[in-house]
C-alpha cells in the first residue's frame, strides 16, 4: 500500500514539474520574442528619443540597453523555481542563464551593427561631399577616421583611399590638360600616374594632349602661311623663337644660331642658363606662380631641343626648391590627448552619474555570473570580492570612455575653429602657440575644468619656423638677384 502511495506521489510530482517546465519554456520563448521585437523597434527610433539606444549625438548607449534588458533578465531569474526535481530545476536555470547571456550579446551586437551602419551612412555622405568639392585632403582624413571608428574595415578603407587618390590625380591632370598641357604631360612622364592608371590609359591620356598640341600647331602654321614669305628662313625661325619672353643671355645663344644654324657651340652655356632660370623658385611657392615658372622652363627646354630626361630633372629641381615649406601644420589633438593620459579629461557630473549606476549594474552582472557558475557546476566567488574587482574594471573603462568622448568633441570643435580661422585670415594658418591656446580653451569648456593645463611648446616651434623662413628668404633673394634677367619689350 505504501509503495503505491509513493508511486502516486512521484507521478504527481513529475506531472506538476512537467507542467511547470512547459509553462516556463513558454515564458522563455515569449521573453526572447518580446526582446527581439522591442529591440528592433527601439533601434529604429531617432537618436535622443527616450526609448532609443542612441543618445542625441548618435552614440550607442550601453546604459540604455542594459536598462531595457533589466526587467527581462529579472523575469528569466524566475525560471527553474518551483520545480521539485533538482536536476530538472538546474537544467531550466541553466537554459535561462544561457538565454539571458545570448539576449544581452545579441542586443550588443545589433546595437553595434546599427551604430556601424549609421557611421557608414554619414561617412558615405561626407565622402560624396568631399568628391563634389574636390577636397581630397578631407576625403583621406574621412577614410582614416572611418577605419578608426569601425564604420568600415581596413580593406575597404584602403580601397577608398586608392579610389580617392585616383580621382584626385585624374582631376589634377584634367585641370592641367585644359590650362597647361605641358605640365599635364609631365605628370605622365614623371610616373605620377603610375599605379592609378594602366599603361594603356596613360597612352590615351598622352594622345589626347598630343591632339591638343596638333590643333595649336595647325593654328600657328596657318598664321605663318598667311604672312609674307621671308627671304631668310633661318631668320623667320629665330623670330618665331623670340616671340615669347626672352632673357638677355639668350641674345648670345641666338647669335650663335645665326652664325652656325644650331646651338651646339654654346650648349653647355644653355644648360647652365636653364638651371639658373629653374632656380628662380621661392620656398613654399605653389599654385599659378609655380606653374607659370615651370611653363617657362618647359618652353626653354623645347626651344633649345633638350631631352625629356633633362627636362624631368629640371622640373624635379624646381619642386625641391618650392617644397621647402615653412607652413604651420594643424595640431594633432589625438597626440596631445595621449600626452595628457592620466588626467581627468571629462566632466565630473558625467563621471558621478555613471558611478551612481555602477553598484546596481555590478550587482546585476554578479547575479548573471553566479547563475552561470552554478548552472555549469562551478564554485562562484563571493559577492564582495567579485564586485570589488568588477567595479575596479568598470571604473577604469569608464574613465577611458569619458576621455575618448571628450577627445572626439574637442577634435571636432578644434578642426572647425582651425578652418574658420583660415577663412577669416586669408587662408593663413594660425601659429602653433595660437593653436595650443585654443585647444586648451576648448578642452576646458568641454570638460568644465577651468584649471586644466596642457603641455605647450608652440612658441619654440614658431620661433624656429620663423628663423628657417627668414634664412630661406635671404637665400632666395640672393639667388633671384643673381638669376638671368628678362629683356624688356623695348629691348626686344
FIFIKOL-423804 format. One record per residue (C-alpha): residue number from 1; z, x, y. Coordinates in steps of 0.25 Angstrom, whole numbers, plus 2048, in hexadecimal, padded with zeros to 3 digits. Last residue first. Layout:
! FIFIKOL-423804
<node k="NUM" pz="Z" px="X" py="Y"/>
...
! end
This chain:
! FIFIKOL-423804
<node k="492" pz="6CA" px="8FE" py="974"/>
<node k="491" pz="6D2" px="904" py="980"/>
<node k="490" pz="6D1" px="8F7" py="988"/>
<node k="489" pz="6D6" px="8EF" py="97B"/>
<node k="488" pz="6E1" px="8F8" py="97A"/>
<node k="487" pz="6E1" px="902" py="96F"/>
<node k="486" pz="6EC" px="902" py="965"/>
<node k="485" pz="6F6" px="90D" py="964"/>
<node k="484" pz="6FA" px="914" py="957"/>
<node k="483" pz="709" px="916" py="954"/>
<node k="482" pz="712" px="920" py="95B"/>
<node k="481" pz="719" px="914" py="963"/>
<node k="480" pz="71A" px="90C" py="956"/>
<node k="479" pz="721" px="917" py="94E"/>
<node k="478" pz="72B" px="91A" py="959"/>
<node k="477" pz="72E" px="90B" py="95B"/>
<node k="476" pz="72F" px="908" py="94C"/>
<node k="475" pz="739" px="914" py="94B"/>
<node k="474" pz="741" px="90E" py="957"/>
<node k="473" pz="741" px="900" py="951"/>
<node k="472" pz="745" px="905" py="943"/>
<node k="471" pz="751" px="90C" py="949"/>
<node k="470" pz="755" px="900" py="951"/>
<node k="469" pz="754" px="8F7" py="944"/>
<node k="468" pz="75C" px="901" py="93C"/>
<node k="467" pz="767" px="901" py="946"/>
<node k="466" pz="766" px="8F2" py="948"/>
<node k="465" pz="768" px="8F0" py="939"/>
<node k="464" pz="774" px="8F9" py="938"/>
<node k="463" pz="77A" px="8F2" py="943"/>
<node k="462" pz="778" px="8E4" py="93D"/>
<node k="461" pz="77D" px="8E9" py="92F"/>
<node k="460" pz="78A" px="8EE" py="936"/>
<node k="459" pz="78C" px="8E1" py="93E"/>
<node k="458" pz="789" px="8D9" py="931"/>
<node k="457" pz="795" px="8DF" py="929"/>
<node k="456" pz="79E" px="8D3" py="927"/>
<node k="455" pz="7A7" px="8CF" py="91C"/>
<node k="454" pz="7AB" px="8C0" py="91E"/>
<node k="453" pz="7B7" px="8BA" py="923"/>
<node k="452" pz="7BD" px="8AC" py="921"/>
<node k="451" pz="7C8" px="8A8" py="92B"/>
<node k="450" pz="7C1" px="89B" py="92F"/>
<node k="449" pz="7C1" px="896" py="921"/>
<node k="448" pz="7BB" px="888" py="920"/>
<node k="447" pz="7B2" px="88D" py="915"/>
<node k="446" pz="7A5" px="888" py="91B"/>
<node k="445" pz="7A8" px="88C" py="929"/>
<node k="444" pz="7AE" px="899" py="926"/>
<node k="443" pz="7A2" px="89D" py="91E"/>
<node k="442" pz="798" px="898" py="929"/>
<node k="441" pz="7A0" px="8A1" py="933"/>
<node k="440" pz="7A0" px="8AD" py="92A"/>
<node k="439" pz="791" px="8AC" py="927"/>
<node k="438" pz="78E" px="8AB" py="936"/>
<node k="437" pz="796" px="8B7" py="939"/>
<node k="436" pz="78F" px="8BF" py="92E"/>
<node k="435" pz="781" px="8BA" py="932"/>
<node k="434" pz="784" px="8BE" py="941"/>
<node k="433" pz="788" px="8CC" py="93C"/>
<node k="432" pz="77C" px="8CD" py="933"/>
<node k="431" pz="773" px="8CA" py="93F"/>
<node k="430" pz="76C" px="8BD" py="940"/>
<node k="429" pz="75D" px="8BE" py="93C"/>
<node k="428" pz="753" px="8BB" py="947"/>
<node k="427" pz="749" px="8B0" py="945"/>
<node k="426" pz="748" px="8AC" py="954"/>
<node k="425" pz="757" px="8AB" py="955"/>
<node k="424" pz="759" px="89B" py="953"/>
<node k="423" pz="751" px="89B" py="946"/>
<node k="422" pz="758" px="8A8" py="941"/>
<node k="421" pz="765" px="8A2" py="944"/>
<node k="420" pz="762" px="895" py="93D"/>
<node k="419" pz="75D" px="89D" py="930"/>
<node k="418" pz="76A" px="8A4" py="930"/>
<node k="417" pz="772" px="897" py="932"/>
<node k="416" pz="76B" px="890" py="926"/>
<node k="415" pz="76E" px="89D" py="91E"/>
<node k="414" pz="77D" px="89D" py="922"/>
<node k="413" pz="77F" px="88E" py="91F"/>
<node k="412" pz="778" px="88E" py="911"/>
<node k="411" pz="780" px="89B" py="90D"/>
<node k="410" pz="78D" px="895" py="912"/>
<node k="409" pz="78B" px="889" py="90A"/>
<node k="408" pz="787" px="890" py="8FD"/>
<node k="407" pz="793" px="89A" py="8FF"/>
<node k="406" pz="79D" px="88F" py="901"/>
<node k="405" pz="799" px="889" py="8F4"/>
<node k="404" pz="79A" px="896" py="8ED"/>
<node k="403" pz="7A8" px="898" py="8F3"/>
<node k="402" pz="7AC" px="88B" py="8EE"/>
<node k="401" pz="7A6" px="88D" py="8E0"/>
<node k="400" pz="7AD" px="89B" py="8DF"/>
<node k="399" pz="7BB" px="895" py="8E4"/>
<node k="398" pz="7BA" px="88A" py="8DA"/>
<node k="397" pz="7B6" px="893" py="8CE"/>
<node k="396" pz="7C2" px="89C" py="8D0"/>
<node k="395" pz="7CB" px="890" py="8D2"/>
<node k="394" pz="7C5" px="889" py="8C5"/>
<node k="393" pz="7C8" px="896" py="8BD"/>
<node k="392" pz="7D6" px="896" py="8C2"/>
<node k="391" pz="7D8" px="887" py="8BF"/>
<node k="390" pz="7D3" px="889" py="8B1"/>
<node k="389" pz="7DC" px="895" py="8AE"/>
<node k="388" pz="7E8" px="88D" py="8B3"/>
<node k="387" pz="7E3" px="880" py="8AC"/>
<node k="386" pz="7E3" px="887" py="89F"/>
<node k="385" pz="7F1" px="88D" py="8A0"/>
<node k="384" pz="7F7" px="880" py="8A5"/>
<node k="383" pz="7F0" px="877" py="89B"/>
<node k="382" pz="7F4" px="880" py="88F"/>
<node k="381" pz="7E8" px="885" py="887"/>
<node k="380" pz="7E2" px="87C" py="87D"/>
<node k="379" pz="7E2" px="880" py="86E"/>
<node k="378" pz="7D5" px="87E" py="867"/>
<node k="377" pz="7D1" px="873" py="85D"/>
<node k="376" pz="7C4" px="870" py="864"/>
<node k="375" pz="7C9" px="862" py="868"/>
<node k="374" pz="7D6" px="868" py="86D"/>
<node k="373" pz="7CE" px="873" py="876"/>
<node k="372" pz="7C4" px="868" py="87B"/>
<node k="371" pz="7CF" px="85F" py="87F"/>
<node k="370" pz="7D7" px="86A" py="886"/>
<node k="369" pz="7CB" px="86F" py="88E"/>
<node k="368" pz="7C8" px="861" py="892"/>
<node k="367" pz="7D6" px="85F" py="897"/>
<node k="366" pz="7D6" px="86D" py="89D"/>
<node k="365" pz="7CA" px="869" py="8A5"/>
<node k="364" pz="7D1" px="85C" py="8AA"/>
<node k="363" pz="7DD" px="864" py="8AE"/>
<node k="362" pz="7D5" px="86F" py="8B5"/>
<node k="361" pz="7CD" px="864" py="8BD"/>
<node k="360" pz="7DA" px="85D" py="8C1"/>
<node k="359" pz="7E0" px="86B" py="8C6"/>
<node k="358" pz="7D3" px="86F" py="8CD"/>
<node k="357" pz="7D2" px="862" py="8D6"/>
<node k="356" pz="7DB" px="868" py="8E1"/>
<node k="355" pz="7D4" px="876" py="8E0"/>
<node k="354" pz="7C7" px="86F" py="8E3"/>
<node k="353" pz="7CC" px="869" py="8F0"/>
<node k="352" pz="7D4" px="875" py="8F4"/>
<node k="351" pz="7C8" px="87E" py="8F3"/>
<node k="350" pz="7BF" px="875" py="8FB"/>
<node k="349" pz="7CA" px="874" py="905"/>
<node k="348" pz="7CB" px="883" py="906"/>
<node k="347" pz="7BD" px="884" py="90A"/>
<node k="346" pz="7B6" px="88F" py="903"/>
<node k="345" pz="7B3" px="89E" py="903"/>
<node k="344" pz="7C1" px="8A3" py="8FF"/>
<node k="343" pz="7BF" px="8B2" py="8FE"/>
<node k="342" pz="7BE" px="8B8" py="8F0"/>
<node k="341" pz="7AF" px="8BB" py="8F2"/>
<node k="340" pz="7AC" px="8BF" py="900"/>
<node k="339" pz="7A1" px="8CA" py="8FD"/>
<node k="338" pz="79B" px="8C0" py="8F3"/>
<node k="337" pz="79A" px="8B6" py="8FF"/>
<node k="336" pz="793" px="8C0" py="907"/>
<node k="335" pz="789" px="8C3" py="8FD"/>
<node k="334" pz="786" px="8B4" py="8FB"/>
<node k="333" pz="784" px="8B2" py="90A"/>
<node k="332" pz="779" px="8BC" py="90B"/>
<node k="331" pz="777" px="8C0" py="91A"/>
<node k="330" pz="769" px="8BE" py="91F"/>
<node k="329" pz="762" px="8CB" py="921"/>
<node k="328" pz="761" px="8D1" py="92F"/>
<node k="327" pz="753" px="8D7" py="932"/>
<node k="326" pz="751" px="8E6" py="933"/>
<node k="325" pz="744" px="8E6" py="92C"/>
<node k="324" pz="73E" px="8F3" py="927"/>
<node k="323" pz="732" px="8EB" py="920"/>
<node k="322" pz="729" px="8EE" py="92C"/>
<node k="321" pz="728" px="8FC" py="929"/>
<node k="320" pz="726" px="8FA" py="91A"/>
<node k="319" pz="71C" px="8EF" py="91C"/>
<node k="318" pz="714" px="8F8" py="925"/>
<node k="317" pz="714" px="903" py="91A"/>
<node k="316" pz="710" px="8F9" py="910"/>
<node k="315" pz="704" px="8F5" py="919"/>
<node k="314" pz="700" px="904" py="91A"/>
<node k="313" pz="701" px="906" py="90B"/>
<node k="312" pz="6F8" px="8FA" py="908"/>
<node k="311" pz="6EE" px="8FE" py="912"/>
<node k="310" pz="6EC" px="90C" py="90B"/>
<node k="309" pz="6EB" px="905" py="8FE"/>
<node k="308" pz="6E0" px="8FC" py="903"/>
<node k="307" pz="6D8" px="908" py="907"/>
<node k="306" pz="6D6" px="90A" py="916"/>
<node k="305" pz="6C8" px="907" py="91C"/>
<node k="304" pz="6CB" px="90B" py="92A"/>
<node k="303" pz="6C9" px="8FD" py="930"/>
<node k="302" pz="6CF" px="8F7" py="924"/>
<node k="301" pz="6DC" px="8FF" py="924"/>
<node k="300" pz="6DD" px="8FC" py="934"/>
<node k="299" pz="6DB" px="8ED" py="932"/>
<node k="298" pz="6E7" px="8EE" py="927"/>
<node k="297" pz="6EF" px="8F5" py="931"/>
<node k="296" pz="6ED" px="8EA" py="93C"/>
<node k="295" pz="6F0" px="8DF" py="932"/>
<node k="294" pz="6FD" px="8E6" py="92F"/>
<node k="293" pz="701" px="8E7" py="93D"/>
<node k="292" pz="6FD" px="8D8" py="93F"/>
<node k="291" pz="705" px="8D4" py="932"/>
<node k="290" pz="711" px="8DC" py="938"/>
<node k="289" pz="711" px="8D4" py="945"/>
<node k="288" pz="70E" px="8C7" py="93E"/>
<node k="287" pz="71A" px="8C7" py="935"/>
<node k="286" pz="723" px="8D3" py="934"/>
<node k="285" pz="728" px="8DF" py="93B"/>
<node k="284" pz="736" px="8E3" py="936"/>
<node k="283" pz="735" px="8F2" py="939"/>
<node k="282" pz="729" px="8F4" py="942"/>
<node k="281" pz="71B" px="8F7" py="93E"/>
<node k="280" pz="712" px="901" py="945"/>
<node k="279" pz="712" px="909" py="938"/>
<node k="278" pz="705" px="903" py="934"/>
<node k="277" pz="6FE" px="908" py="940"/>
<node k="276" pz="703" px="916" py="93D"/>
<node k="275" pz="6FE" px="915" py="92E"/>
<node k="274" pz="6F0" px="911" py="934"/>
<node k="273" pz="6EF" px="91D" py="93D"/>
<node k="272" pz="6F4" px="927" py="931"/>
<node k="271" pz="6E9" px="921" py="928"/>
<node k="270" pz="6DF" px="922" py="934"/>
<node k="269" pz="6E2" px="930" py="937"/>
<node k="268" pz="6E0" px="934" py="928"/>
<node k="267" pz="6D2" px="92D" py="928"/>
<node k="266" pz="6CD" px="934" py="934"/>
<node k="265" pz="6C0" px="93A" py="92F"/>
<node k="264" pz="6BF" px="92F" py="925"/>
<node k="263" pz="6BD" px="924" py="930"/>
<node k="262" pz="6AE" px="921" py="92E"/>
<node k="261" pz="6A1" px="921" py="935"/>
<node k="260" pz="6A3" px="930" py="939"/>
<node k="259" pz="6A2" px="931" py="948"/>
<node k="258" pz="6A5" px="922" py="94B"/>
<node k="257" pz="6B0" px="921" py="941"/>
<node k="256" pz="6B7" px="92E" py="946"/>
<node k="255" pz="6B7" px="927" py="954"/>
<node k="254" pz="6BC" px="91B" py="94D"/>
<node k="253" pz="6C8" px="923" py="948"/>
<node k="252" pz="6CB" px="929" py="956"/>
<node k="251" pz="6CB" px="91B" py="95C"/>
<node k="250" pz="6D4" px="916" py="951"/>
<node k="249" pz="6DF" px="91F" py="957"/>
<node k="248" pz="6E0" px="916" py="963"/>
<node k="247" pz="6E3" px="909" py="95A"/>
<node k="246" pz="6D9" px="8FE" py="95A"/>
<node k="245" pz="6DC" px="8EF" py="958"/>
<node k="244" pz="6CF" px="8E7" py="953"/>
<node k="243" pz="6C0" px="8E8" py="957"/>
<node k="242" pz="6C0" px="8F7" py="955"/>
<node k="241" pz="6BB" px="8F6" py="946"/>
<node k="240" pz="6B0" px="8ED" py="94B"/>
<node k="239" pz="6AC" px="8F7" py="956"/>
<node k="238" pz="6AC" px="902" py="94C"/>
<node k="237" pz="6A3" px="8FA" py="943"/>
<node k="236" pz="699" px="8F8" py="94E"/>
<node k="235" pz="69A" px="906" py="952"/>
<node k="234" pz="696" px="90A" py="944"/>
<node k="233" pz="68A" px="900" py="944"/>
<node k="232" pz="685" px="907" py="951"/>
<node k="231" pz="67A" px="900" py="958"/>
<node k="230" pz="682" px="8F3" py="957"/>
<node k="229" pz="67B" px="8E6" py="954"/>
<node k="228" pz="67E" px="8DB" py="95E"/>
<node k="227" pz="689" px="8D2" py="959"/>
<node k="226" pz="687" px="8C5" py="950"/>
<node k="225" pz="688" px="8CE" py="943"/>
<node k="224" pz="696" px="8D2" py="947"/>
<node k="223" pz="69B" px="8C4" py="948"/>
<node k="222" pz="695" px="8C0" py="93B"/>
<node k="221" pz="69B" px="8CC" py="934"/>
<node k="220" pz="6A9" px="8CA" py="93A"/>
<node k="219" pz="6A8" px="8BB" py="935"/>
<node k="218" pz="6A4" px="8BF" py="928"/>
<node k="217" pz="6AF" px="8C9" py="927"/>
<node k="216" pz="6B9" px="8BE" py="92A"/>
<node k="215" pz="6B4" px="8B5" py="91F"/>
<node k="214" pz="6B4" px="8C1" py="915"/>
<node k="213" pz="6C2" px="8C5" py="919"/>
<node k="212" pz="6C6" px="8B6" py="916"/>
<node k="211" pz="6BF" px="8B7" py="908"/>
<node k="210" pz="6C6" px="8C4" py="906"/>
<node k="209" pz="6D3" px="8BD" py="908"/>
<node k="208" pz="6D0" px="8B3" py="8FE"/>
<node k="207" pz="6CC" px="8BE" py="8F4"/>
<node k="206" pz="6D9" px="8C4" py="8F6"/>
<node k="205" pz="6E0" px="8B7" py="8F2"/>
<node k="204" pz="6D7" px="8B5" py="8E6"/>
<node k="203" pz="6DA" px="8C3" py="8E1"/>
<node k="202" pz="6E9" px="8C1" py="8E3"/>
<node k="201" pz="6E8" px="8B4" py="8DA"/>
<node k="200" pz="6E0" px="8BC" py="8D0"/>
<node k="199" pz="6EA" px="8C7" py="8D0"/>
<node k="198" pz="6F6" px="8BD" py="8CE"/>
<node k="197" pz="6FF" px="8B9" py="8D9"/>
<node k="196" pz="70E" px="8BA" py="8DA"/>
<node k="195" pz="710" px="8C7" py="8D3"/>
<node k="194" pz="707" px="8CF" py="8DC"/>
<node k="193" pz="706" px="8C8" py="8EA"/>
<node k="192" pz="70C" px="8D4" py="8F2"/>
<node k="191" pz="702" px="8DD" py="8EA"/>
<node k="190" pz="6FF" px="8E6" py="8F6"/>
<node k="189" pz="6F0" px="8E2" py="8F5"/>
<node k="188" pz="6F4" px="8D3" py="8F5"/>
<node k="187" pz="6FD" px="8D3" py="901"/>
<node k="186" pz="6F3" px="8DC" py="908"/>
<node k="185" pz="6E8" px="8D1" py="906"/>
<node k="184" pz="6F1" px="8C8" py="90E"/>
<node k="183" pz="6F3" px="8D3" py="919"/>
<node k="182" pz="6E4" px="8D4" py="91A"/>
<node k="181" pz="6E3" px="8C5" py="91B"/>
<node k="180" pz="6EB" px="8C3" py="927"/>
<node k="179" pz="6ED" px="8B5" py="92C"/>
<node k="178" pz="6E8" px="8AC" py="921"/>
<node k="177" pz="6E9" px="8B6" py="916"/>
<node k="176" pz="6F7" px="8BA" py="91B"/>
<node k="175" pz="6FC" px="8AB" py="91B"/>
<node k="174" pz="6F6" px="8A9" py="90D"/>
<node k="173" pz="6FD" px="8B6" py="908"/>
<node k="172" pz="70B" px="8B2" py="90E"/>
<node k="171" pz="70A" px="8A4" py="907"/>
<node k="170" pz="705" px="8AA" py="8FA"/>
<node k="169" pz="711" px="8B4" py="8FA"/>
<node k="168" pz="71B" px="8A9" py="8FD"/>
<node k="167" pz="715" px="8A0" py="8F2"/>
<node k="166" pz="716" px="8AC" py="8E8"/>
<node k="165" pz="724" px="8AF" py="8ED"/>
<node k="164" pz="729" px="8A1" py="8EC"/>
<node k="163" pz="723" px="8A0" py="8DE"/>
<node k="162" pz="729" px="8AD" py="8D9"/>
<node k="161" pz="737" px="8A8" py="8DF"/>
<node k="160" pz="735" px="89A" py="8D8"/>
<node k="159" pz="732" px="8A1" py="8CB"/>
<node k="158" pz="73E" px="8AA" py="8CC"/>
<node k="157" pz="747" px="89E" py="8CF"/>
<node k="156" pz="741" px="896" py="8C3"/>
<node k="155" pz="746" px="8A2" py="8BA"/>
<node k="154" pz="753" px="8A3" py="8C2"/>
<node k="153" pz="757" px="895" py="8BF"/>
<node k="152" pz="756" px="88A" py="8CA"/>
<node k="151" pz="761" px="882" py="8D1"/>
<node k="150" pz="76C" px="88C" py="8CC"/>
<node k="149" pz="771" px="88F" py="8D9"/>
<node k="148" pz="76D" px="89E" py="8D8"/>
<node k="147" pz="75F" px="89A" py="8D4"/>
<node k="146" pz="75D" px="890" py="8DF"/>
<node k="145" pz="763" px="89A" py="8E9"/>
<node k="144" pz="758" px="8A5" py="8E5"/>
<node k="143" pz="74D" px="89A" py="8E6"/>
<node k="142" pz="752" px="896" py="8F3"/>
<node k="141" pz="752" px="8A4" py="8F9"/>
<node k="140" pz="744" px="8A6" py="8F4"/>
<node k="139" pz="73F" px="89A" py="8FB"/>
<node k="138" pz="747" px="89E" py="908"/>
<node k="137" pz="73F" px="8AB" py="908"/>
<node k="136" pz="733" px="8A3" py="905"/>
<node k="135" pz="733" px="89A" py="911"/>
<node k="134" pz="725" px="896" py="911"/>
<node k="133" pz="729" px="888" py="917"/>
<node k="132" pz="723" px="880" py="90C"/>
<node k="131" pz="728" px="889" py="901"/>
<node k="130" pz="736" px="88A" py="907"/>
<node k="129" pz="736" px="87B" py="908"/>
<node k="128" pz="732" px="87A" py="8F9"/>
<node k="127" pz="73D" px="884" py="8F5"/>
<node k="126" pz="747" px="87B" py="8FD"/>
<node k="125" pz="743" px="86E" py="8F5"/>
<node k="124" pz="743" px="876" py="8E8"/>
<node k="123" pz="751" px="87B" py="8EB"/>
<node k="122" pz="756" px="86D" py="8EE"/>
<node k="121" pz="750" px="868" py="8E1"/>
<node k="120" pz="755" px="874" py="8D9"/>
<node k="119" pz="763" px="872" py="8DF"/>
<node k="118" pz="764" px="863" py="8DC"/>
<node k="117" pz="75E" px="867" py="8CE"/>
<node k="116" pz="769" px="871" py="8CC"/>
<node k="115" pz="774" px="867" py="8D0"/>
<node k="114" pz="76F" px="85D" py="8C7"/>
<node k="113" pz="76F" px="867" py="8BC"/>
<node k="112" pz="77D" px="86C" py="8BF"/>
<node k="111" pz="782" px="85D" py="8C0"/>
<node k="110" pz="77C" px="85A" py="8B2"/>
<node k="109" pz="782" px="867" py="8AC"/>
<node k="108" pz="790" px="864" py="8B2"/>
<node k="107" pz="78F" px="856" py="8AD"/>
<node k="106" pz="78A" px="85A" py="89F"/>
<node k="105" pz="796" px="864" py="89E"/>
<node k="104" pz="7A0" px="85A" py="8A2"/>
<node k="103" pz="79B" px="850" py="898"/>
<node k="102" pz="79A" px="85A" py="88D"/>
<node k="101" pz="7A8" px="85E" py="88F"/>
<node k="100" pz="7AD" px="850" py="88F"/>
<node k="99" pz="7A4" px="84D" py="882"/>
<node k="98" pz="7AA" px="859" py="87B"/>
<node k="97" pz="7B8" px="854" py="87F"/>
<node k="96" pz="7B6" px="846" py="87B"/>
<node k="95" pz="7B0" px="84B" py="86D"/>
<node k="94" pz="7BC" px="854" py="86B"/>
<node k="93" pz="7C5" px="848" py="86E"/>
<node k="92" pz="7BE" px="840" py="864"/>
<node k="91" pz="7BF" px="84A" py="859"/>
<node k="90" pz="7CE" px="84D" py="85C"/>
<node k="89" pz="7D0" px="83D" py="85B"/>
<node k="88" pz="7C8" px="83D" py="84E"/>
<node k="87" pz="7D0" px="849" py="848"/>
<node k="86" pz="7DE" px="843" py="84D"/>
<node k="85" pz="7DB" px="835" py="847"/>
<node k="84" pz="7E3" px="82C" py="850"/>
<node k="83" pz="7D8" px="829" py="85B"/>
<node k="82" pz="7DF" px="824" py="867"/>
<node k="81" pz="7DA" px="830" py="870"/>
<node k="80" pz="7CE" px="836" py="86C"/>
<node k="79" pz="7C6" px="834" py="879"/>
<node k="78" pz="7D0" px="832" py="884"/>
<node k="77" pz="7CC" px="83F" py="88B"/>
<node k="76" pz="7BE" px="83A" py="88C"/>
<node k="75" pz="7C2" px="82F" py="896"/>
<node k="74" pz="7C9" px="83B" py="89E"/>
<node k="73" pz="7BC" px="842" py="89E"/>
<node k="72" pz="7B4" px="836" py="8A3"/>
<node k="71" pz="7BE" px="835" py="8AE"/>
<node k="70" pz="7BD" px="844" py="8B2"/>
<node k="69" pz="7AD" px="845" py="8B2"/>
<node k="68" pz="7AB" px="840" py="8C0"/>
<node k="67" pz="7B6" px="848" py="8C6"/>
<node k="66" pz="7B0" px="854" py="8BE"/>
<node k="65" pz="7A2" px="852" py="8C4"/>
<node k="64" pz="7A7" px="850" py="8D2"/>
<node k="63" pz="7AF" px="85E" py="8D0"/>
<node k="62" pz="7A3" px="865" py="8CA"/>
<node k="61" pz="79B" px="861" py="8D7"/>
<node k="60" pz="78D" px="866" py="8D8"/>
<node k="59" pz="789" px="86A" py="8E6"/>
<node k="58" pz="77F" px="861" py="8ED"/>
<node k="57" pz="786" px="864" py="8FB"/>
<node k="56" pz="78B" px="855" py="8FB"/>
<node k="55" pz="792" px="857" py="8EE"/>
<node k="54" pz="78B" px="856" py="8E0"/>
<node k="53" pz="791" px="84E" py="8D4"/>
<node k="52" pz="78F" px="841" py="8DB"/>
<node k="51" pz="799" px="835" py="8DB"/>
<node k="50" pz="79E" px="837" py="8EA"/>
<node k="49" pz="78F" px="83A" py="8EE"/>
<node k="48" pz="78E" px="848" py="8F4"/>
<node k="47" pz="781" px="84B" py="8EE"/>
<node k="46" pz="779" px="83E" py="8EB"/>
<node k="45" pz="77B" px="838" py="8DD"/>
<node k="44" pz="772" px="83B" py="8D1"/>
<node k="43" pz="77D" px="844" py="8CA"/>
<node k="42" pz="786" px="838" py="8CB"/>
<node k="41" pz="77D" px="82E" py="8C3"/>
<node k="40" pz="77B" px="839" py="8B8"/>
<node k="39" pz="78A" px="83B" py="8B7"/>
<node k="38" pz="78C" px="82C" py="8B6"/>
<node k="37" pz="783" px="82A" py="8AB"/>
<node k="36" pz="787" px="837" py="8A3"/>
<node k="35" pz="796" px="834" py="8A5"/>
<node k="34" pz="794" px="826" py="8A1"/>
<node k="33" pz="78D" px="829" py="894"/>
<node k="32" pz="797" px="834" py="890"/>
<node k="31" pz="7A2" px="82A" py="892"/>
<node k="30" pz="79B" px="81F" py="88A"/>
<node k="29" pz="799" px="829" py="87F"/>
<node k="28" pz="7A8" px="82D" py="87F"/>
<node k="27" pz="7AD" px="81F" py="880"/>
<node k="26" pz="7A5" px="81B" py="874"/>
<node k="25" pz="7AA" px="826" py="86C"/>
<node k="24" pz="7B8" px="822" py="871"/>
<node k="23" pz="7B5" px="814" py="86B"/>
<node k="22" pz="7B0" px="819" py="85E"/>
<node k="21" pz="7BB" px="822" py="85C"/>
<node k="20" pz="7C5" px="817" py="860"/>
<node k="19" pz="7BF" px="80E" py="855"/>
<node k="18" pz="7BF" px="819" py="84B"/>
<node k="17" pz="7CD" px="81C" py="84E"/>
<node k="16" pz="7D1" px="80E" py="84C"/>
<node k="15" pz="7CA" px="80D" py="83F"/>
<node k="14" pz="7D0" px="81A" py="83A"/>
<node k="13" pz="7DE" px="815" py="83E"/>
<node k="12" pz="7DB" px="808" py="837"/>
<node k="11" pz="7D6" px="80F" py="82B"/>
<node k="10" pz="7E2" px="819" py="82B"/>
<node k="9" pz="7EB" px="80D" py="82C"/>
<node k="8" pz="7E4" px="806" py="820"/>
<node k="7" pz="7E5" px="812" py="818"/>
<node k="6" pz="7F4" px="814" py="81B"/>
<node k="5" pz="7F6" px="805" py="817"/>
<node k="4" pz="7EF" px="806" py="80A"/>
<node k="3" pz="7F7" px="813" py="807"/>
<node k="2" pz="804" px="80B" py="80A"/>
<node k="1" pz="800" px="800" py="800"/>
! end
